[in-house]
């Protein structure tokens, strides 16, 4: 028996069908138009523009938007805390080592199953919590005393120099470094420089080269000689600053043979220091391979890439003839465990693309200037950057022992800020060195006890 529908019924059915189709279409459109976003809080202001450029490339290739936000110098922890409390918390962020993880452990996802971790050349470099991998290092860096070979060669050719040294390769102790520096300072007019070292930047927020990087050297010797277990928080609850005299020696060498009077260093920034080096107002500066852009981009830069060389930071420690540069990282990717699974995966995919795809690897070496610690890179996949290549040269010297970046174990940013403030008063002549040492020990103990 045939069943017939009325025109009204057919009209209703057609309307319902049309409404369903429109609804499905709208939902589909919404899903298609929705852009997945990875929010990245960057630690390095000097490469913010490079990160933003590669984020745009990634979005064009994948459709996934990467929003790069950059913290100002010395404000990363505060910025991260502020961002985490908003609806736009970073999906991808950085922790600076075990201490950093202690502060952000509730936000660090387990990364042991990510492709990036699987391809980490030395997985012992990762930050771990039991079986969990909570931070993946994404760059290996180095720092030391950077010098301009053109100026040191000019000095070594002087007929009336006071040292019996024919090459900077012979400088392998603090005693030799001190002799060369102090004699160069006496000959600064003949060398066309204002001082041997660039300004010791001590302006608040600009003193990290001294309260962190320089302090790492004497503490490395203290912990090595004392066979301190660096994985034991109790063993790190206090320090003796046993080599404080050695710290003072190298710090005084910087202050007293500089382009700037020690009483004026409180107004000096890292940018000031690097500009002085770039314009050949000085011959030496303590800094790391990340400083290449701060040299080459200075208007009127006079330093040629082929003249850039490194010396280790010698302090007069026993056996320092075999000391190399300070090599390591405080840069570890962490993914926000509070983000959705979809967002966490998007963040993991982004960093894997960066270190595995041809375009991503090109950005890492050519634009970011990173020495990458992953097996996706060949040995000659180095940045076209003289400082990075100089660091790599030191890393490949089998006869030297590299100094690890143990400053990731410093108790807090407050400790470093207080130590820097104390150093400034010493530099200005308003504080005795014994008081600096006492404040350093007490500050370490106080801040270490605050974190348990």
C-alpha positions in Angstrom: 0.0 0.0 0.0 1.4 3.3 -1.0 1.8 6.0 1.7 1.3 9.6 0.6 2.6 12.7 2.4 0.8 16.0 2.3 2.4 19.1 0.9 2.5 20.6 4.4 4.3 17.5 5.8 6.8 17.6 2.9 7.4 21.3 3.5 8.0 20.7 7.2 10.5 17.9 6.5 12.3 20.0 4.0 12.7 22.8 6.5 13.9 20.4 9.2 16.5 18.9 6.7 17.6 22.4 5.7 18.0 23.5 9.3 20.0 20.3 10.1 22.3 20.9 7.1 22.8 24.5 8.1 23.6 23.5 11.7 26.1 20.9 10.7 27.6 23.4 8.2 28.0 26.1 10.9 29.6 23.7 13.4 31.9 22.5 10.7 32.8 26.0 9.8 33.5 26.9 13.4 35.7 23.9 13.8 37.5 24.7 10.6 38.0 28.4 11.5 39.1 27.7 15.0 42.8 28.3 15.3 44.8 26.2 17.7 47.2 28.5 19.7 50.4 27.8 21.4 51.5 30.5 23.8 55.2 30.7 24.4 56.8 32.8 27.1 60.4 33.5 25.9 63.3 34.0 28.3 65.7 35.7 25.9 64.8 39.3 25.0 67.8 39.4 22.5 66.1 36.9 20.2 62.4 37.9 20.6 62.2 39.1 17.0 63.7 35.8 15.7 61.2 33.8 17.7 58.3 35.9 16.3 59.5 35.4 12.8 59.7 31.6 13.1 56.3 31.5 14.7 54.9 33.1 11.6 56.6 30.5 9.4 55.2 27.7 11.6 51.6 29.1 11.3 51.9 29.3 7.5 53.1 25.7 7.3 50.8 24.1 9.9 47.9 26.5 10.6 48.8 26.5 14.3 49.3 29.9 15.8 52.3 30.5 18.1 52.0 33.6 20.2 55.5 34.6 21.5 55.6 36.8 24.6 59.0 37.9 26.0 59.9 38.8 29.5 62.2 41.8 30.1 65.7 41.2 31.4 65.8 39.7 34.9 61.9 39.6 35.2 61.1 36.1 33.8 59.9 34.5 37.1 57.7 37.5 37.9 56.3 37.6 34.4 55.7 33.9 34.4 53.8 34.1 37.7 51.6 36.9 36.4 50.9 35.1 33.1 50.1 31.8 34.8 47.3 33.5 36.7 45.5 34.6 33.6 43.2 33.0 31.0 46.1 33.3 28.5 48.7 31.3 30.5 51.7 30.1 28.4 51.4 26.6 27.0 55.1 26.5 26.6 57.5 28.1 29.0 61.0 27.7 30.5 62.4 26.6 33.8 66.0 27.4 34.6 67.0 24.1 36.3 66.1 22.1 39.4 65.4 25.2 41.4 63.1 26.5 38.7 61.3 23.2 38.6 60.8 23.3 42.3 58.9 26.6 41.9 56.8 25.4 38.9 56.4 21.6 39.4 52.6 21.8 39.5 52.7 23.2 36.0 55.3 20.9 34.4 53.9 18.1 32.2 55.8 14.8 31.8 57.7 15.0 28.5 59.4 11.6 28.5 57.2 10.4 25.6 57.8 13.5 23.4 59.8 13.2 20.2 62.1 16.0 21.3 63.2 14.1 24.5 63.7 10.9 22.5 66.3 12.7 20.3 68.2 14.5 23.1 71.8 13.6 22.6 72.5 13.3 26.3 69.3 12.6 28.2 71.1 13.1 31.5 70.9 16.9 30.7 67.1 16.8 31.1 65.5 17.8 34.4 63.8 14.8 35.9 61.5 14.0 38.8 61.6 10.3 39.5 60.5 8.7 36.2 59.1 11.9 34.8 61.0 14.2 32.4 59.9 17.7 33.3 62.4 19.9 31.4 64.2 19.4 28.1 67.3 21.5 27.4 67.1 23.1 24.0 70.4 24.9 23.6 74.0 24.4 24.8 75.8 27.6 25.5 79.2 28.8 26.8 80.7 31.8 28.4 84.2 33.1 29.3 86.4 36.1 28.7 85.9 37.2 25.2 88.8 39.1 23.6 89.6 40.9 20.4 92.6 39.2 18.8 93.4 42.2 16.7 94.1 44.2 19.9 95.9 41.5 21.8 98.1 40.8 18.8 99.0 44.5 18.7 99.9 44.4 22.4 102.0 41.2 22.0 103.9 42.9 19.3 104.9 45.8 21.5 108.7 46.0 22.0 108.3 47.2 25.6 105.7 44.9 26.9 106.4 43.6 30.4 105.4 39.9 29.9 107.3 37.1 28.1 104.2 35.9 26.3 104.1 35.6 22.5 100.5 34.3 22.1 97.3 34.4 24.0 97.2 30.6 23.9 99.9 30.8 26.5 97.5 32.5 29.0 96.2 29.6 31.0 96.2 30.8 34.6 95.0 33.8 36.6 98.5 34.9 37.3 99.3 35.1 33.5 96.0 36.7 32.8 96.6 39.4 35.5 100.1 40.1 34.2 98.8 40.6 30.6 95.8 42.7 31.6 97.6 45.0 33.9 100.4 45.6 31.4 97.9 46.2 28.6 96.2 48.8 30.8 99.5 50.6 31.1 99.8 50.6 27.3 96.2 51.5 26.6 97.1 54.7 24.8 99.4 52.9 22.4 96.7 50.3 21.8 94.0 52.9 21.1 91.7 51.7 23.9 90.2 53.3 27.0 90.7 50.2 29.1 91.3 46.5 28.8 87.9 45.4 30.0 84.4 46.7 29.2 82.3 48.3 31.9 81.4 46.0 34.8 77.6 46.5 34.4 76.2 46.8 37.9 72.9 48.6 37.3 70.0 46.7 39.0 68.9 43.9 36.7 72.1 44.1 34.6 74.5 42.5 37.1 73.8 38.8 36.2 77.3 38.4 34.7 78.8 38.8 38.2 76.2 37.6 40.7 75.5 34.5 38.7 78.0 33.6 36.0 81.2 34.7 37.7 80.1 33.3 41.1 79.7 29.9 39.4 83.4 29.6 38.9 84.6 29.6 42.6 81.6 27.6 43.7 82.4 25.0 41.1 85.9 24.6 42.7 84.4 24.6 46.2 81.9 21.9 45.4 84.4 19.8 43.3 87.0 19.9 46.0 84.5 19.1 48.7 82.9 16.3 46.6 79.5 17.8 47.3 76.5 15.8 46.1 74.7 18.4 43.9 71.5 16.3 44.0 71.3 16.6 47.8 69.3 19.7 48.9 70.7 19.4 52.4 74.3 19.5 51.0 73.4 22.7 49.2 71.7 24.3 52.2 74.7 26.5 52.8 78.0 27.4 51.2 81.3 28.5 52.6 82.4 30.7 49.7 85.7 29.1 50.3 87.3 30.8 47.3 85.9 34.2 48.0 89.5 35.6 47.7 89.7 34.2 44.1 86.4 35.7 43.2 87.6 39.1 44.5 90.8 38.7 42.5 89.1 38.4 39.1 86.4 40.9 40.0 89.0 43.5 41.0 90.8 42.8 37.8 87.7 43.7 35.8 87.0 46.8 37.9 90.5 48.2 38.0 91.4 47.7 34.3 88.2 49.0 32.7 87.0 51.8 30.6 84.8 52.9 33.5 85.7 54.1 37.0 84.5 51.6 39.6 82.4 54.2 41.4 80.3 54.7 38.2 79.5 51.1 37.4 76.0 51.3 39.1 74.7 53.1 36.0 76.2 50.7 33.4 74.2 48.1 31.5 75.2 45.0 29.6 74.4 46.9 26.3 76.8 49.6 27.4 79.5 47.0 28.0 79.0 45.2 24.6 78.9 48.5 22.7 82.3 49.4 24.2 83.7 46.1 23.1 82.1 46.5 19.6 83.6 50.0 19.1 87.0 48.7 20.2 87.1 51.0 23.3 88.3 47.9 25.1 89.9 44.5 24.4 88.0 42.1 26.6 84.6 41.4 28.1 83.1 38.6 30.1 80.0 37.2 28.3 78.6 34.2 26.4 78.1 33.2 22.8 74.6 34.7 22.9 76.3 38.2 22.7 77.1 38.0 19.0 74.0 40.0 18.0 75.0 42.6 20.6 78.3 43.0 18.9 77.5 42.9 15.2 74.3 45.0 15.5 76.1 47.9 17.2 76.2 50.9 14.8 79.8 51.4 13.8 81.0 48.0 15.0 84.7 47.6 14.4 85.3 44.0 15.6 85.8 41.5 12.8 84.3 38.1 13.3 87.6 36.3 12.7 89.2 38.2 15.6 86.8 36.9 18.3 88.3 34.5 20.8 87.6 33.1 24.2 89.6 32.5 27.3 88.3 30.6 30.3 87.6 32.7 33.5 90.7 31.9 35.4 90.6 32.7 39.2 93.8 31.1 40.5 92.5 27.7 41.4 94.7 24.7 41.6 94.9 22.8 38.2 93.2 25.6 36.3 95.7 25.2 33.4 93.3 22.5 32.2 90.1 24.5 32.8 87.9 25.2 29.8 84.9 27.5 29.3 81.7 27.3 31.3 79.4 25.2 29.2 75.8 24.2 29.9 72.3 25.6 29.9 69.7 27.1 32.1 67.2 26.9 29.3 64.7 24.0 29.6 61.4 23.7 27.8 58.4 22.9 30.0 54.9 22.3 28.8 52.0 23.6 31.0 50.3 20.5 32.5 47.2 22.7 33.3 46.6 23.3 29.5 44.3 21.0 27.6 45.7 17.8 26.1 45.2 19.3 22.6 47.2 22.4 23.6 49.9 20.3 25.3 50.3 18.2 22.1 50.4 21.3 20.0 53.2 22.7 22.1 55.2 19.4 21.8 54.6 19.3 18.1 55.9 22.9 17.7 59.2 22.3 19.5 59.7 19.0 17.6 59.1 20.8 14.3 61.7 23.4 15.4 64.4 20.8 16.0 63.6 18.2 13.3 62.3 19.9 10.1 64.6 21.4 7.6 63.0 24.8 8.0 63.0 24.6 11.8 66.6 23.6 12.0 67.6 26.4 9.7 65.9 28.8 12.0 67.6 27.3 15.1 71.1 27.6 13.6 70.9 30.7 11.4 68.4 32.9 13.2 68.4 31.8 16.9 72.0 31.0 16.8 71.7 27.9 19.0 74.1 25.0 19.4 71.4 22.3 19.6 71.8 19.2 21.8 69.8 16.8 19.6 70.8 14.0 17.3 68.7 15.5 14.5 71.6 17.9 13.9 74.9 16.9 12.3 78.3 17.9 13.8 78.7 20.7 11.4 75.2 22.1 11.9 76.5 25.1 13.8 75.3 28.7 13.7 77.1 30.9 11.3 78.2 32.8 14.4 81.8 33.2 15.4 81.0 33.0 19.1 79.0 29.8 18.8 81.8 28.3 16.7 84.4 29.4 19.2 82.4 27.7 22.0 82.1 24.6 19.9 85.9 24.6 19.4 86.4 24.7 23.2 83.9 21.9 23.6 85.9 19.7 21.3 89.2 20.2 23.1 89.8 16.9 24.8 92.6 18.2 27.0 90.5 20.7 29.0 87.7 20.2 31.6 84.6 22.2 31.0 83.0 24.0 33.9 79.3 23.1 34.3 76.5 25.6 34.8 75.9 24.9 38.5 74.3 28.3 39.0 71.0 26.6 38.2 71.3 25.4 41.8 71.5 28.8 43.3 68.7 29.1 45.9 66.7 32.0 44.4 66.7 35.1 42.3 66.4 37.1 45.6 69.8 35.6 46.6 71.4 36.7 43.4 69.9 40.2 43.5 71.1 40.7 47.1 74.6 39.5 46.2 74.7 41.8 43.2 73.6 44.8 45.4 76.4 43.9 47.9 79.0 43.7 45.1 77.9 47.2 43.8 78.6 48.7 47.2 82.0 47.0 47.3 82.8 48.3 43.8 81.8 51.9 44.8 84.0 51.6 47.9 81.2 51.7 50.5 81.5 48.1 51.7 84.3 46.0 52.9 85.0 42.7 51.2 84.6 40.7 54.4 81.0 42.1 54.7 80.3 41.0 51.1 81.4 37.5 52.0 79.4 37.4 55.2 76.3 38.7 53.4 76.7 36.1 50.7 76.9 33.2 53.1 73.9 34.4 55.2 71.9 35.2 52.1 72.4 31.7 50.6 71.5 30.0 53.9 68.4 32.1 54.3 67.1 31.6 50.8 68.0 27.9 50.7 66.0 27.3 54.0 63.0 29.0 52.5 62.7 26.4 49.8 63.3 23.4 52.1 
